[in-house]
Amino acid sequence: MKDFKAQKAPAPAKQGGLNPEIQARIGHQLRAMYDDVVRQGVPDRFAELIRKLDVPGETPTSGHIEGRD
């Protein structure tokens, strides 16, 4: 078994990284892409599956015939 106490601690994060302007640009672009995905909504097929899962007592079918795996 490895002795975990003998392992070295991870090196501290490198200082510098991306400057605030670049971070802001990346954040803005990510928000724009995410907003576009949210606006697309849920496809009808997925919405129907979710509705079926929300109905208590019903088991959704997987499309296979029982006993034929």
SEKOLFI-472857 format. One record per residue: x, y, z of N, C-alpha, C, CB in turn; residue in one letter; residue number from 1. Coordinates in pm, 1 decimal. Atoms other than C-alpha are relative to their C-alpha. Glycine has a CB too. Layout:
REM residues N
n_px,n_py,n_pz,ca_px,ca_py,ca_pz,c_px,c_py,c_pz,cb_px,cb_py,cb_pz,type,seq
X,Y,Z,X,Y,Z,X,Y,Z,X,Y,Z,A,NUM
...
***
This chain:
REM residues 69
n_px,n_py,n_pz,ca_px,ca_py,ca_pz,c_px,c_py,c_pz,cb_px,cb_py,cb_pz,type,seq
83.9,-118.4,0.0,0.0,0.0,0.0,88.0,124.2,0.0,-95.3,0.1,121.5,M,1
-78.9,-123.4,8.1,127.7,347.0,-78.4,-10.8,79.7,127.9,-45.0,85.3,-118.1,K,2
1.9,-89.7,-114.8,222.8,580.0,199.0,-35.1,138.8,-50.6,137.2,0.0,75.7,D,3
46.5,-128.2,51.6,19.4,891.9,125.6,74.9,117.9,60.8,-147.8,15.1,25.8,F,4
-74.1,-108.7,-63.4,223.7,1101.8,368.1,130.2,29.3,-73.7,29.2,-34.0,145.7,K,5
-127.5,-16.9,69.3,532.4,1047.4,154.1,-15.7,76.7,-131.0,62.8,-135.4,-27.1,A,6
20.7,-71.1,126.1,371.6,1208.6,-151.7,19.3,149.2,19.2,-139.8,-28.5,-55.8,Q,7
-18.8,-145.1,-3.9,461.6,1565.7,-234.0,-133.1,70.5,-22.0,102.8,44.8,-106.1,K,8
119.0,-82.6,20.6,195.7,1831.5,-214.9,3.5,55.7,-141.7,-7.9,115.4,105.3,A,9
1.3,-56.7,135.4,81.6,1963.2,-554.6,61.5,139.5,-0.8,-143.8,5.3,-55.1,P,10
-62.8,-131.6,13.9,269.9,2265.1,-680.2,-108.2,107.6,1.5,84.3,8.2,-130.9,A,11
99.5,-108.0,0.6,90.1,2595.9,-621.9,-30.1,43.7,-142.5,49.3,120.2,83.1,P,12
40.9,-44.3,133.3,-101.9,2734.2,-917.6,95.0,108.3,-50.1,-145.7,52.4,1.7,A,13
-90.2,-96.7,61.3,112.1,2930.6,-1157.0,-65.3,138.0,-0.9,37.7,-43.5,-143.5,K,14
51.2,-137.0,-0.5,67.7,3303.5,-1114.0,2.6,54.4,-142.2,83.1,90.9,95.4,Q,15
1.5,-62.4,132.2,-17.7,3508.5,-1417.7,-126.9,-37.5,-73.4,123.4,-41.5,-81.8,G,16
117.7,46.7,71.6,-265.4,3305.3,-1619.2,-45.3,98.8,-106.2,-112.3,-26.0,96.9,G,17
58.2,-90.8,98.0,-497.0,3496.4,-1847.3,-29.1,134.3,65.6,-128.7,-59.8,-60.9,L,18
28.5,-131.5,-57.8,-531.6,3866.6,-1798.6,-151.4,22.3,7.2,67.6,112.4,-83.4,N,19
144.2,-22.3,-20.1,-870.1,4003.6,-1688.2,-77.2,30.9,-127.8,-19.9,112.5,96.4,P,20
69.2,-32.6,125.1,-953.5,4137.0,-2035.5,-31.8,-126.4,-79.1,85.1,95.6,-85.5,E,21
22.3,124.9,72.9,-912.1,3794.4,-2195.0,-104.3,-84.2,73.1,132.7,-79.3,-15.8,I,22
99.1,74.0,-77.4,-1108.6,3630.3,-1912.5,-139.9,55.3,-24.7,33.7,5.3,149.6,Q,23
129.7,-62.9,24.0,-1391.0,3879.8,-1965.6,-51.6,-34.4,-139.5,10.3,152.4,16.8,A,24
42.1,32.7,136.5,-1396.9,3813.0,-2342.2,-47.4,-144.3,-9.2,114.8,24.0,-99.0,R,25
39.0,140.3,0.5,-1408.8,3436.4,-2288.1,-134.4,-16.6,69.5,107.5,-86.9,68.3,I,26
126.3,8.0,-72.9,-1685.7,3476.4,-2030.2,-116.6,51.3,-82.6,9.2,77.9,129.4,G,27
106.0,-57.4,84.1,-1887.9,3695.7,-2266.1,-38.1,-96.9,-111.7,45.3,135.4,-60.0,H,28
27.7,93.1,109.6,-1853.9,3446.6,-2552.6,-69.8,-126.4,50.2,130.0,-37.2,-72.0,Q,29
65.0,118.4,-55.6,-1946.4,3151.6,-2330.3,-146.3,28.7,35.0,75.6,-48.7,124.4,L,30
138.7,-36.2,-31.8,-2256.9,3335.2,-2205.6,-83.8,10.3,-126.6,-4.9,132.8,77.2,R,31
73.2,-14.0,125.7,-2358.8,3416.1,-2563.8,-34.1,-138.0,-57.4,82.5,82.0,-101.9,A,32
25.9,134.6,51.6,-2322.0,3051.2,-2668.0,-103.8,-71.5,85.8,130.3,-81.9,-5.1,M,33
94.5,65.4,-90.5,-2509.4,2927.6,-2360.5,-140.5,56.1,-20.1,44.2,17.7,146.6,Y,34
131.0,-62.3,21.6,-2792.2,3176.2,-2415.4,-64.9,-52.1,-127.3,13.5,152.5,-6.9,D,35
51.2,52.3,126.0,-2828.3,3051.6,-2773.4,-55.2,-141.5,18.7,110.4,0.8,-107.2,D,36
45.7,136.6,-25.4,-2859.3,2690.7,-2653.4,-129.7,1.5,80.4,108.6,-80.6,74.5,V,37
120.1,-8.2,-82.3,-3117.4,2787.6,-2390.4,-119.3,45.1,-83.8,21.8,96.3,118.0,V,38
108.9,-49.0,85.6,-3324.7,2974.3,-2650.3,-54.8,-108.5,-92.1,48.3,117.7,-83.2,R,39
45.5,105.9,89.6,-3343.4,2660.0,-2866.1,-108.0,-86.3,64.2,117.3,-86.9,-41.9,Q,40
101.8,77.6,-69.5,-3554.2,2488.9,-2601.7,25.0,-149.5,-7.7,-135.4,31.2,-56.4,G,41
-8.7,145.4,-4.3,-3615.3,2119.7,-2550.2,-71.2,-56.5,-122.2,-61.4,-56.4,131.7,V,42
67.9,61.4,115.7,-3689.2,1912.7,-2862.9,-126.6,-73.1,44.5,95.0,-98.3,-73.4,P,43
128.3,62.0,-31.9,-4044.1,1774.2,-2873.9,15.1,-144.8,45.9,-91.4,5.9,-120.5,D,44
-20.0,140.9,-35.8,-3918.3,1415.0,-2855.1,44.0,-12.8,145.7,104.6,-65.4,-93.2,R,45
-47.6,4.6,-138.3,-3735.1,1482.9,-2527.9,-109.4,45.8,96.7,125.7,87.6,16.5,F,46
108.5,-48.4,-86.2,-4026.9,1678.7,-2384.4,-102.5,-110.6,21.7,-67.9,125.2,-61.6,A,47
95.0,111.2,-12.4,-4255.2,1380.5,-2454.5,54.9,-108.0,93.2,-31.1,-60.2,-138.7,E,48
-60.8,98.5,-89.4,-4012.9,1141.2,-2282.6,-6.3,46.9,144.5,145.3,-26.9,-40.3,L,49
5.4,-54.9,-136.3,-3999.5,1370.1,-1979.1,-142.0,-8.0,53.9,50.2,146.7,2.6,I,50
140.0,10.2,-43.7,-4379.2,1384.0,-1965.6,-34.3,-143.3,39.6,-95.2,48.2,-111.5,R,51
26.7,140.7,-30.9,-4392.8,1002.2,-1973.3,65.6,-40.5,132.0,50.4,-90.4,-113.8,K,52
-69.0,33.6,-124.2,-4140.3,977.6,-1690.4,-67.7,63.7,120.7,145.6,44.1,-7.1,L,53
66.3,-69.3,-110.3,-4341.4,1221.8,-1479.7,-130.9,-65.3,41.6,-25.5,142.8,-38.0,D,54
126.7,65.2,-31.5,-4656.1,1005.1,-1491.2,27.4,-114.5,98.0,-70.7,-52.4,-130.0,V,55
-24.8,106.1,-98.0,-4661.2,790.5,-1173.9,-62.9,-132.4,-42.9,-54.2,41.0,136.9,P,56
53.0,133.2,28.1,-4705.0,416.2,-1221.7,22.0,-48.8,-141.5,-143.9,-2.0,28.3,G,57
-25.4,43.4,137.1,-4618.6,410.2,-1590.7,147.8,-26.0,-18.4,-49.4,104.8,-101.6,E,58
-139.1,32.6,30.6,-4301.1,245.0,-1712.7,21.0,26.2,-148.5,34.8,-149.2,37.7,T,59
-24.6,-26.1,142.5,-4161.4,382.8,-2037.7,54.8,-125.0,-67.6,98.3,118.2,-18.3,P,60
-49.2,115.5,74.3,-4098.9,117.9,-2302.5,129.4,35.7,-68.9,-103.9,-48.7,-102.3,T,61
-129.5,-25.7,62.1,-3751.6,80.3,-2445.9,2.3,-40.6,-146.1,108.9,-72.8,74.6,S,62
4.5,33.9,141.4,-3864.7,-50.0,-2783.1,45.6,-142.7,-28.7,84.5,96.3,-77.6,G,63
-40.7,137.7,26.0,-3738.3,-405.6,-2734.4,-107.7,-95.3,50.0,135.8,-31.2,67.0,H,64
98.9,101.5,-39.2,-3948.3,-719.9,-2705.8,56.5,-75.5,118.4,-34.1,-98.1,-118.7,I,65
-47.9,66.3,-120.8,-3925.6,-875.3,-2361.1,38.5,-143.9,-30.2,-106.7,4.7,110.2,E,66
-48.5,136.0,21.3,-3723.3,-1196.4,-2359.0,88.2,-14.0,-122.0,-115.1,-93.3,-12.0,G,67
-85.0,3.3,120.7,-3533.1,-1107.5,-2678.3,113.8,97.5,15.1,-81.5,32.9,-127.3,R,68
-113.8,-90.1,-22.7,-3208.7,-949.5,-2553.3,116.1,-35.6,-85.3,41.9,-1.4,143.7,D,69
***
